[in-house]
Amino acid sequence: MTEVQIRNVNLRRDIRGKAGETASISRNSIEIGTVYGTLLNYQGTLAALGDAVNEAPYKAPPKAPVLYIKPVNTVSGHQAPIPVPHGTDQLEVGAALGLVIGKVATRVTEQDALDYVAGFTIVNDVSIPHTSFYRPAISQKSRDGFCPIGPYIVEREAIDNADALTVKVSINGEIRQENTTANLVRSVARLLEDVTDFMTLHPGDILLVGVPENPPLAKVGDVVRIEIDGIGYLENTLVNESDIDGGASQ
């Protein structure tokens, strides 16, 4: 088990340590690279779109993974506060299994895909509630502190089957969501094959397998815990953005 090394180089405020400093460092820590999210990779999220998936602009279900980036300003750690922007009442909790890449991955095969995974971690892909799937929801998904990760990376060999992991979300101790990676549209290995067919992943990059349908909503003061079988739990508290040192101006 390895601690996640987080370097918040461009933070405008103190989310986990001073801006530019490193949090959660150990001798065997891994410094994360780019974090990639995946949309519509749980069967329930695709089914929830209903006939809308066959309407303009695409008029069909996606034939390739639908990806987006959680930029460096979003990244924080275990027990770091999640800032709730001014004028926002609730945030969506995006419980995601993160695949931590261990070596350069280009056009890998499904059979060999897991050889490129160093381990697994927990990610909270936080969002302001929105309905856009076809345009990048940058202002809803890329706010400072909207991507807590960790606290550990569990080695690949310690997880028997990444496609059969229970994912739970609790808010203030009450279970609000439960799903399993058995419900993925693309399995872990298939997702890696499809993604690396058109882009290279590098050591330290994290690929999220997706967020289950009906993500629970949380408000200021709520304590959010995401648990994934064999990996542990990630816990964070929602706070007003203005209450964090150096908070963004309104």
C-alpha positions as CSV (number, residue, x, y, z in Angstrom):
1,M,0.0,0.0,0.0
2,T,1.4,3.4,-1.1
3,E,0.5,6.9,-0.1
4,V,-0.7,9.3,-2.8
5,Q,1.7,12.1,-3.4
6,I,-0.2,15.3,-4.3
7,R,1.5,18.4,-5.6
8,N,-1.0,21.3,-5.9
9,V,1.2,23.6,-7.9
10,N,-1.3,26.1,-9.1
11,L,-3.8,26.3,-6.2
12,R,-5.1,29.8,-5.5
13,R,-5.8,28.8,-1.9
14,D,-4.8,26.4,0.8
15,I,-6.7,23.1,0.3
16,R,-4.1,20.6,1.5
17,G,-0.9,22.3,2.7
18,K,0.5,25.5,1.2
19,A,0.2,26.0,-2.5
20,G,3.2,24.4,-4.2
21,E,4.0,22.1,-1.3
22,T,3.5,18.4,-1.3
23,A,1.1,16.5,1.0
24,S,0.9,12.9,2.0
25,I,4.5,11.9,1.1
26,S,6.1,8.6,2.0
27,R,9.3,7.0,0.8
28,N,7.2,4.8,-1.6
29,S,4.8,7.5,-2.6
30,I,3.7,8.1,-6.2
31,E,3.2,11.6,-7.5
32,I,0.1,11.7,-9.6
33,G,0.0,13.0,-13.2
34,T,-3.0,13.9,-15.2
35,V,-6.5,12.7,-14.0
36,Y,-8.9,11.6,-16.7
37,G,-12.6,11.0,-16.0
38,T,-14.9,8.8,-18.0
39,L,-18.5,9.5,-18.7
40,L,-21.3,7.0,-19.3
41,N,-19.3,4.0,-18.3
42,Y,-21.8,2.6,-15.9
43,Q,-24.8,0.8,-17.5
44,G,-27.2,2.8,-15.4
45,T,-25.9,6.1,-16.5
46,L,-26.3,5.2,-20.1
47,A,-29.8,3.7,-19.5
48,A,-30.8,6.9,-17.6
49,L,-30.4,8.9,-20.8
50,G,-33.1,6.9,-22.5
51,D,-34.0,8.1,-26.0
52,A,-32.0,11.2,-25.5
53,V,-28.8,9.3,-26.4
54,N,-30.2,8.8,-29.9
55,E,-31.0,12.5,-30.5
56,A,-28.7,15.3,-31.8
57,P,-25.9,16.0,-31.8
58,Y,-24.7,12.3,-31.8
59,K,-27.9,10.4,-32.6
60,A,-26.4,7.2,-31.1
61,P,-24.7,5.8,-28.0
62,P,-21.0,6.7,-27.8
63,K,-18.8,4.2,-29.7
64,A,-15.6,5.2,-27.8
65,P,-14.9,6.3,-24.3
66,V,-16.1,9.8,-23.4
67,L,-13.3,11.4,-21.5
68,Y,-12.6,14.7,-19.7
69,I,-9.8,16.0,-17.6
70,K,-9.8,16.9,-13.9
71,P,-7.0,19.6,-14.0
72,V,-4.3,20.1,-11.3
73,N,-6.3,22.8,-9.4
74,T,-9.0,20.2,-8.6
75,V,-6.8,17.7,-7.0
76,S,-6.7,17.4,-3.2
77,G,-6.4,14.6,-0.6
78,H,-8.1,12.6,2.1
79,Q,-9.7,14.8,4.7
80,A,-9.1,17.9,2.7
81,P,-12.2,20.3,2.7
82,I,-14.3,20.3,-0.5
83,P,-15.1,24.0,-1.3
84,V,-18.7,24.7,-2.1
85,P,-18.8,27.8,-4.5
86,H,-20.8,30.8,-3.7
87,G,-24.4,30.5,-5.0
88,T,-24.3,26.7,-5.0
89,D,-26.5,24.8,-2.6
90,Q,-25.3,21.2,-3.2
91,L,-22.6,19.2,-5.0
92,E,-22.7,15.8,-6.6
93,V,-20.5,13.1,-5.1
94,G,-18.8,11.2,-7.9
95,A,-17.5,7.9,-6.4
96,A,-14.9,6.5,-8.8
97,L,-12.3,3.7,-8.9
98,G,-9.0,5.2,-10.1
99,L,-6.5,3.2,-12.2
100,V,-3.0,4.5,-11.4
101,I,-0.8,4.0,-14.5
102,G,2.6,2.4,-13.8
103,K,4.3,2.5,-17.1
104,V,3.8,4.2,-20.5
105,A,0.7,2.7,-22.1
106,T,0.1,3.1,-25.8
107,R,-2.3,0.8,-27.8
108,V,-2.3,-1.8,-25.1
109,T,-4.4,-5.0,-25.6
110,E,-7.3,-5.9,-23.3
111,Q,-5.3,-9.1,-22.4
112,D,-2.2,-7.2,-21.3
113,A,-3.9,-4.0,-20.0
114,L,-3.6,-4.6,-16.3
115,D,0.2,-5.0,-16.7
116,Y,0.2,-1.2,-17.1
117,V,-1.6,-0.5,-13.9
118,A,0.5,0.1,-10.8
119,G,-2.5,0.1,-8.5
120,F,-5.9,1.3,-7.6
121,T,-7.1,4.3,-5.6
122,I,-10.3,6.1,-4.6
123,V,-11.4,9.4,-6.3
124,N,-14.3,11.7,-5.5
125,D,-15.1,13.3,-8.9
126,V,-17.0,16.2,-7.4
127,S,-19.4,18.2,-9.7
128,I,-21.9,21.0,-9.5
129,P,-25.1,19.4,-10.6
130,H,-25.6,19.8,-14.4
131,T,-27.2,18.0,-17.3
132,S,-24.6,18.4,-20.1
133,F,-23.1,15.2,-21.5
134,Y,-22.1,16.5,-24.9
135,R,-20.2,19.7,-24.0
136,P,-17.3,19.8,-21.6
137,A,-18.8,20.8,-18.2
138,I,-15.7,22.7,-17.3
139,S,-17.2,25.2,-14.8
140,Q,-19.1,22.4,-13.1
141,K,-16.3,19.8,-12.8
142,S,-13.1,21.8,-12.7
143,R,-13.4,24.0,-9.6
144,D,-10.6,24.1,-7.1
145,G,-10.7,21.1,-4.7
146,F,-13.2,19.1,-6.8
147,C,-11.0,16.0,-7.0
148,P,-10.0,14.4,-3.7
149,I,-7.8,11.3,-4.2
150,G,-6.5,8.7,-1.9
151,P,-5.5,8.2,0.7
152,Y,-3.6,5.2,-0.6
153,I,-2.8,3.4,-3.8
154,V,-3.3,-0.4,-3.4
155,E,-1.0,-2.5,-5.5
156,R,-2.7,-4.2,-8.5
157,E,-1.8,-7.6,-7.3
158,A,-3.7,-7.1,-4.0
159,I,-7.1,-6.8,-5.9
160,D,-8.3,-10.1,-7.3
161,N,-10.9,-8.7,-9.7
162,A,-11.2,-4.9,-10.3
163,D,-14.5,-5.6,-12.2
164,A,-16.2,-6.9,-9.1
165,L,-15.7,-4.2,-6.5
166,T,-18.5,-2.7,-4.4
167,V,-18.5,1.1,-4.3
168,K,-20.4,2.8,-1.5
169,V,-21.1,6.5,-0.6
170,S,-22.0,7.5,2.9
171,I,-23.0,11.0,3.9
172,N,-22.9,11.8,7.6
173,G,-22.7,8.0,8.3
174,E,-25.8,7.1,6.2
175,I,-25.3,5.0,3.1
176,R,-26.6,7.0,0.1
177,Q,-25.3,5.0,-2.8
178,E,-24.1,1.5,-3.5
179,N,-23.0,0.0,-6.8
180,T,-20.4,-2.3,-8.3
181,T,-17.8,-2.2,-11.0
182,A,-19.5,-5.3,-12.4
183,N,-21.9,-2.8,-13.9
184,L,-19.3,-1.1,-16.0
185,V,-20.1,-0.7,-19.8
186,R,-16.4,-1.2,-20.5
187,S,-14.5,-3.4,-18.1
188,V,-11.3,-2.0,-16.6
189,A,-9.1,-3.8,-19.1
190,R,-11.3,-2.9,-22.1
191,L,-11.4,0.8,-21.0
192,L,-7.6,0.9,-21.0
193,E,-7.4,-0.8,-24.4
194,D,-9.9,1.7,-25.9
195,V,-8.4,4.8,-24.3
196,T,-4.8,4.0,-25.2
197,D,-5.9,3.3,-28.8
198,F,-6.0,7.0,-29.3
199,M,-3.9,8.5,-26.5
200,T,-0.8,7.6,-24.4
201,L,-1.1,7.3,-20.7
202,H,2.0,8.0,-18.5
203,P,3.2,6.7,-15.1
204,G,1.3,8.5,-12.4
205,D,-1.7,9.3,-14.6
206,I,-5.1,8.3,-13.1
207,L,-7.9,7.0,-15.3
208,L,-11.3,7.0,-13.6
209,V,-13.5,4.1,-14.6
210,G,-16.7,6.2,-14.2
211,V,-19.3,7.4,-11.7
212,P,-22.4,5.4,-11.0
213,E,-25.9,6.7,-11.9
214,N,-27.8,8.9,-9.5
215,P,-24.8,10.4,-7.6
216,P,-25.9,11.6,-4.2
217,L,-26.0,15.3,-3.3
218,A,-24.1,16.8,-0.4
219,K,-24.2,20.3,1.2
220,V,-22.0,22.4,3.4
221,G,-21.2,20.6,6.7
222,D,-21.7,17.1,5.3
223,V,-19.1,14.5,5.7
224,V,-18.7,12.4,2.6
225,R,-17.1,8.9,2.7
226,I,-16.4,6.8,-0.4
227,E,-15.5,3.2,0.3
228,I,-14.3,0.6,-2.3
229,D,-13.7,-3.0,-1.5
230,G,-10.1,-3.8,-0.8
231,I,-9.0,-0.2,-1.2
232,G,-10.3,1.5,1.9
233,Y,-12.1,4.8,2.2
234,L,-11.7,8.5,1.2
235,E,-13.4,11.0,3.5
236,N,-13.9,14.8,3.0
237,T,-16.1,17.5,4.5
238,L,-17.9,20.2,2.4
239,V,-17.2,23.8,3.5
240,N,-18.1,27.2,2.2
241,E,-15.5,28.3,-0.4
242,S,-15.2,31.6,1.4
243,D,-14.3,29.9,4.7
244,I,-11.1,28.5,3.1
245,D,-8.0,30.6,3.4
246,G,-7.4,32.6,0.3
247,G,-10.8,31.6,-1.1
248,A,-11.8,32.7,-4.6
249,S,-13.3,36.1,-4.8
250,Q,-17.1,36.1,-5.4
